């Protein structure tokens, strides 16, 4: 990770949206994160679906990243690939902590680059949503997309220890705080009252940065 991160640029380069979707099991929350990278669609697809490249910027992964295949992210989620339309999109379950959610990932050319969009879809109870809001999921993806940008820029692997140290550094804290604020704005835009969205964002920021949330949050 770089100690000279342009926090404002990194945060503003990402689109963050909050929505809802009706599934067979009922209403679900949708957290959407999207960014354009200076590369081709084929290269972006490869970076996000290759067993060899994923660990360079995200997490070590085992399994079969193909239609019907199962995967396991080291120390994190596992799931099954439910749809695959290379190099345009894929969808998979995201199973973690005894709960199942879903990710839909799309790749599209945009200008001289390629846009990655991730929809994370989950049935989230109102109490948990009120406590942490969309940033609970969103900030994890923010860190992933930042690491992907570093990998694509250099071709090198992101050092896991350096990444963890950066996330708790002043630069990393500023990045996470600004991104969390943006998730708060996205939540408000989706209809969450500011008086509810702001404390939830503060609690999520505190969780990721290790800081104390403001009094009353």
Buried (B, 14 or more C-beta within 10 A) or exposed (E): BEEEBEBEEBBEBBBBBBBEEEEEEEEBBBBBBBBBBEBBBEBBBBBBBEEEBBBBBBBBBEBEBEBEEBBBBEEBBBBBBBEBEEBEBBBBBBBEEEEBBBBBBBBBEEEEBBBBBBBBBBBBEEEEBBBBBBBBBBBBBBBBBBBBBBBBEEEEEBEEEEBEEBBBBEBBBBBBBBBBBBBBBBBBEBEBEEEBBBBBBBBBBBBBBEBEBEEEB
